[in-house]
């Protein structure tokens, strides 16, 4: 981290699991409130926290609050929702492996282990460092899918827009370790900036750096006035999306382009991480549909 670690706080809650409206999601949980990573795109999760009155300032957002009774809540909620859950995502509103907070890492590992012991698959996304413990097959399901957010290889961009996150090469190296151990890995290449924000942007180099992953999600950067002022932004994102699709097809990588990034959305690729629906569709068609994202 580039700032002094802020003391973690704790709270108790009554609920944890919820059905998400994210286009490629299913069920989700956020066992941490706020995020010390302090991303400045701006961060959509921070904007929502402000909108609903959970925080007032950016400095408030940097103070993580861990739900200390998360495991106890899951003991009550898993039997209630298990039959409806295809997979659980960690997390859309915070980071489950927040840099510099071993308390959060410990709780995240406990949550994944508990879900897996109940035969619930998890998908995970972080801008931190994955612990090697995730390769322990006695604790964790090998059907879990581990992803990192990676929108650039330019450290100057990271320092400006993702100031307290893990360095790009470190988070990428940790993901490659999980891949080499036989686990499923993916990349969230979102929010992807225009050259007006990332002057050393190189999408081809970025794609080649993540060539080993199973899946890629690509999406444009919204809510940034400067980025939106980039001339020809619509054409730029459409071209980038086409490059991602071409790369993924060539390298047998599954993909999803976030809605609104391309001129025409491919709604079929939103079936992410959902093996049950995919297997049913594949059996019915008796063929592999190239544009179907097998997450």
C-alpha positions as CSV (number, residue, x, y, z in Angstrom):
1,X,0.0,0.0,0.0
2,X,1.1,3.6,-0.6
3,X,-0.5,5.0,2.5
4,X,-0.3,4.0,6.1
5,X,-2.6,1.1,6.9
6,X,-5.9,2.3,8.4
7,X,-7.1,0.4,11.5
8,X,-9.8,-2.1,10.5
9,X,-13.1,-1.8,12.3
10,X,-15.7,-4.5,13.0
11,X,-19.5,-4.8,12.9
12,X,-22.2,-7.4,13.1
13,X,-24.9,-7.9,10.5
14,X,-28.1,-9.9,10.2
15,X,-27.7,-11.0,6.5
16,X,-25.0,-11.6,3.9
17,X,-26.1,-13.5,0.8
18,X,-28.1,-11.7,-1.8
19,X,-29.2,-12.2,-5.4
20,X,-27.3,-9.8,-7.6
21,X,-28.5,-7.8,-10.6
22,X,-25.1,-7.8,-12.3
23,X,-25.5,-9.1,-15.8
24,X,-23.1,-12.1,-15.4
25,X,-23.7,-12.7,-11.7
26,X,-25.9,-15.0,-9.6
27,X,-25.6,-14.7,-5.8
28,X,-23.1,-12.5,-4.1
29,X,-21.9,-11.4,-0.7
30,X,-19.9,-8.5,0.7
31,X,-18.4,-9.3,4.0
32,X,-16.4,-6.1,4.1
33,X,-17.8,-2.5,3.9
34,X,-15.7,0.2,2.2
35,X,-12.3,-0.4,0.6
36,X,-8.8,0.8,1.5
37,X,-7.7,0.4,-2.1
38,X,-9.1,3.8,-2.9
39,X,-9.6,3.5,-6.6
40,X,-10.3,6.8,-8.3
41,X,-11.9,6.0,-11.7
42,X,-14.2,6.9,-9.8
43,X,-15.1,3.7,-8.0
44,X,-18.8,2.8,-8.6
45,X,-19.1,1.0,-5.3
46,X,-17.9,4.1,-3.5
47,X,-20.4,6.2,-5.4
48,X,-23.2,3.9,-4.4
49,X,-22.0,4.0,-0.7
50,X,-22.2,7.8,-0.9
51,X,-25.6,7.8,-2.6
52,X,-27.2,5.6,0.1
53,X,-25.5,7.5,3.0
54,X,-23.1,4.8,4.2
55,X,-20.2,7.1,3.8
56,X,-19.8,10.9,3.3
57,X,-16.2,11.3,2.0
58,X,-13.4,9.5,0.2
59,X,-11.6,9.2,3.5
60,X,-14.6,7.4,5.0
61,X,-14.4,4.9,2.1
62,X,-10.8,4.1,2.9
63,X,-11.8,2.7,6.3
64,X,-12.6,-1.0,5.9
65,X,-15.3,-2.6,8.2
66,X,-15.2,-6.3,8.5
67,X,-18.4,-8.2,9.2
68,X,-17.2,-10.3,12.2
69,X,-20.1,-12.7,12.3
70,X,-20.0,-13.5,8.6
71,X,-19.5,-17.3,9.1
72,X,-22.3,-17.5,11.6
73,X,-24.6,-15.8,9.1
74,X,-23.7,-18.3,6.4
75,X,-24.6,-21.1,8.7
76,X,-28.1,-19.8,8.8
77,X,-28.4,-18.6,5.2
78,X,-26.8,-21.5,3.2
79,X,-29.6,-24.0,4.1
80,X,-32.2,-21.4,3.2
81,X,-30.8,-20.4,-0.2
82,X,-28.7,-23.3,-1.3
83,X,-31.1,-24.8,-3.8
84,X,-31.4,-21.5,-5.6
85,X,-27.6,-20.7,-5.7
86,X,-25.6,-21.6,-8.8
87,X,-22.5,-19.8,-7.5
88,X,-21.6,-17.0,-5.1
89,X,-19.4,-14.1,-6.1
90,X,-16.9,-12.3,-3.8
91,X,-17.3,-9.3,-4.1
92,X,-19.0,-6.5,-6.1
93,X,-18.8,-3.8,-3.5
94,X,-15.4,-4.3,-1.9
95,X,-12.2,-6.4,-2.3
96,X,-12.0,-9.8,-0.6
97,X,-8.2,-9.8,-0.5
98,X,-7.6,-6.2,0.4
99,X,-3.9,-5.3,0.5
100,X,-2.5,-5.1,4.0
101,X,-5.4,-6.7,5.9
102,X,-4.7,-10.3,7.0
103,X,-8.0,-10.2,9.0
104,X,-10.0,-9.8,5.7
105,X,-7.9,-12.5,4.0
106,X,-8.6,-14.9,6.8
107,X,-12.3,-14.3,6.8
108,X,-12.4,-14.6,3.0
109,X,-10.7,-17.9,3.1
110,X,-13.1,-19.1,5.7
111,X,-16.1,-18.0,3.7
112,X,-14.9,-19.7,0.5
113,X,-14.2,-22.9,2.5
114,X,-17.6,-22.9,4.1
115,X,-19.4,-22.4,0.8
116,X,-17.3,-25.1,-0.9
117,X,-18.0,-27.6,1.9
118,X,-21.7,-27.0,1.1
119,X,-21.1,-27.7,-2.6
120,X,-21.4,-24.1,-3.6
121,X,-19.0,-22.8,-6.2
122,X,-17.4,-19.4,-5.7
123,X,-16.1,-16.8,-8.1
124,X,-13.6,-14.3,-6.7
125,X,-12.3,-10.9,-8.0
126,X,-9.5,-8.9,-6.4
127,X,-6.9,-6.2,-7.0
128,X,-4.9,-7.7,-4.2
129,X,-2.7,-10.9,-4.0
130,X,-4.2,-14.4,-3.9
131,X,-2.8,-16.5,-1.1
132,X,-1.2,-19.8,-2.1
133,X,-3.5,-21.6,0.4
134,X,-6.2,-21.6,-2.2
135,X,-4.4,-24.5,-4.0
136,X,-5.3,-26.7,-1.0
137,X,-7.8,-29.1,-2.5
138,X,-8.8,-30.4,0.9
139,X,-10.3,-27.1,1.7
140,X,-11.3,-25.5,-1.6
141,X,-13.2,-26.7,-4.6
142,X,-11.2,-26.8,-7.8
143,X,-14.3,-25.5,-9.6
144,X,-13.9,-22.1,-8.0
145,X,-12.8,-19.3,-10.4
146,X,-10.3,-16.7,-9.4
147,X,-10.0,-13.4,-11.2
148,X,-8.1,-10.1,-11.0
149,X,-9.0,-6.7,-12.3
150,X,-6.3,-5.7,-14.8
151,X,-6.9,-2.7,-17.1
152,X,-3.3,-1.7,-17.8
153,X,0.3,-2.7,-17.4
154,X,1.3,1.0,-16.8
155,X,2.3,1.4,-13.1
156,X,2.0,5.2,-13.4
157,X,-1.7,4.7,-14.2
158,X,-2.1,2.3,-11.3
159,X,-0.5,4.7,-8.9
160,X,-2.9,7.5,-10.0
161,X,-6.2,5.5,-10.3
162,X,-5.6,2.4,-8.1
163,X,-3.3,3.9,-5.5
164,X,-3.4,1.3,-2.7
165,X,-3.8,-1.9,-4.8
166,X,-1.2,-4.5,-5.5
167,X,1.3,-3.8,-8.3
168,X,0.2,-5.2,-11.6
169,X,3.0,-7.7,-11.9
170,X,2.4,-9.0,-8.3
171,X,-1.3,-9.6,-8.7
172,X,-0.7,-11.1,-12.2
173,X,2.0,-13.4,-10.8
174,X,-0.3,-14.6,-8.0
175,X,-3.0,-15.4,-10.5
176,X,-0.5,-17.3,-12.7
177,X,0.5,-19.4,-9.7
178,X,-3.1,-20.5,-9.2
179,X,-3.4,-21.2,-13.0
180,X,-0.2,-23.3,-12.9
181,X,-1.7,-25.2,-9.9
182,X,-4.6,-26.3,-12.2
183,X,-7.2,-23.8,-11.0
184,X,-9.6,-21.7,-13.2
185,X,-8.6,-18.1,-13.6
186,X,-10.1,-15.1,-15.3
187,X,-9.6,-11.4,-15.9
188,X,-11.9,-8.4,-15.4
189,X,-10.6,-5.9,-17.9
190,X,-12.9,-3.2,-16.7
191,X,-13.2,-0.3,-16.4
192,X,-10.9,0.0,-19.4
193,X,-9.6,3.6,-19.9
194,X,-9.1,5.5,-23.1
195,X,-5.6,6.9,-24.0
196,X,-6.7,10.2,-22.6
197,X,-6.2,8.7,-19.1
198,X,-3.6,6.0,-19.8
199,X,-1.1,7.5,-22.2
200,X,1.0,4.3,-22.4
201,X,-2.0,2.2,-23.1
202,X,-1.3,-1.0,-25.1
203,X,-4.3,-3.4,-25.3
204,X,-2.3,-6.0,-27.3
205,X,0.4,-6.2,-24.7
206,X,-2.2,-6.5,-21.9
207,X,-4.0,-9.3,-23.7
208,X,-0.8,-11.2,-24.3
209,X,0.1,-10.8,-20.6
210,X,-3.1,-12.6,-19.6
211,X,-3.0,-15.2,-22.4
212,X,-3.0,-18.1,-19.8
213,X,-6.4,-17.3,-18.3
214,X,-9.7,-19.2,-19.0
215,X,-11.9,-16.1,-19.4
216,X,-11.9,-12.4,-20.0
217,X,-14.5,-9.8,-19.2
218,X,-14.1,-6.5,-21.0
219,X,-15.9,-3.2,-20.3
220,X,-15.5,0.5,-20.8
221,X,-14.8,3.2,-18.2
222,X,-18.0,5.1,-17.2
223,X,-18.6,8.0,-14.9
224,X,-15.3,9.7,-15.7
225,X,-15.8,13.2,-17.3
226,X,-12.3,13.3,-18.7
227,X,-12.5,9.8,-20.2
228,X,-15.9,10.6,-21.7
229,X,-14.5,13.6,-23.5
230,X,-12.2,11.4,-25.6
231,X,-13.0,12.1,-29.2
232,X,-14.4,9.0,-30.9
233,X,-14.9,7.1,-27.7
234,X,-17.7,4.9,-29.1
235,X,-15.6,3.8,-32.0
236,X,-12.6,3.3,-29.7
237,X,-14.4,0.9,-27.4
238,X,-16.0,-0.9,-30.2
239,X,-12.6,-1.5,-31.8
240,X,-11.1,-2.6,-28.5
241,X,-14.0,-5.0,-27.9
242,X,-13.4,-6.5,-31.4
243,X,-9.7,-6.9,-30.6
244,X,-10.6,-8.7,-27.3
245,X,-13.0,-11.0,-29.1
246,X,-10.6,-11.8,-31.9
247,X,-7.8,-12.5,-29.4
248,X,-10.1,-14.8,-27.2
249,X,-11.3,-16.8,-30.2
250,X,-7.7,-17.3,-31.5
251,X,-6.5,-18.4,-28.1
252,X,-9.6,-20.4,-27.0
253,X,-10.4,-18.0,-24.2
254,X,-14.0,-17.5,-23.2
255,X,-15.2,-13.9,-23.0
256,X,-17.9,-11.5,-22.2
257,X,-18.1,-7.9,-23.4
258,X,-20.0,-5.8,-20.8
259,X,-23.3,-4.3,-22.1
260,X,-22.9,-0.8,-23.6
261,X,-19.2,-1.3,-24.5
262,X,-20.0,-2.4,-28.1
263,X,-22.4,-0.9,-30.6
264,X,-24.3,-4.2,-30.4
265,X,-24.5,-6.3,-27.2
266,X,-24.2,-10.1,-27.4
267,X,-26.6,-11.1,-24.7
268,X,-25.7,-14.8,-24.9
269,X,-22.3,-14.3,-23.4
270,X,-23.7,-13.0,-20.1
271,X,-24.2,-16.6,-19.0
272,X,-21.0,-16.4,-17.0
273,X,-19.8,-19.0,-14.5
274,X,-23.1,-20.9,-15.0
275,X,-22.1,-24.5,-15.9
276,X,-25.6,-25.9,-15.4
277,X,-27.2,-23.7,-18.1
278,X,-24.2,-24.1,-20.4
279,X,-24.3,-27.9,-20.3
280,X,-28.0,-27.9,-21.0
281,X,-27.6,-25.6,-24.0
282,X,-24.6,-27.6,-25.3
283,X,-26.4,-30.9,-25.0
284,X,-29.5,-29.5,-26.8
285,X,-27.5,-28.1,-29.7
286,X,-25.0,-30.9,-29.6
287,X,-22.4,-28.4,-30.6
288,X,-20.2,-25.7,-29.1
289,X,-21.5,-22.2,-29.7
290,X,-18.5,-20.1,-30.2
291,X,-19.9,-16.9,-28.7
292,X,-21.2,-18.6,-25.6
293,X,-19.1,-17.8,-22.6
294,X,-18.5,-21.0,-20.6
295,X,-18.0,-19.5,-17.1
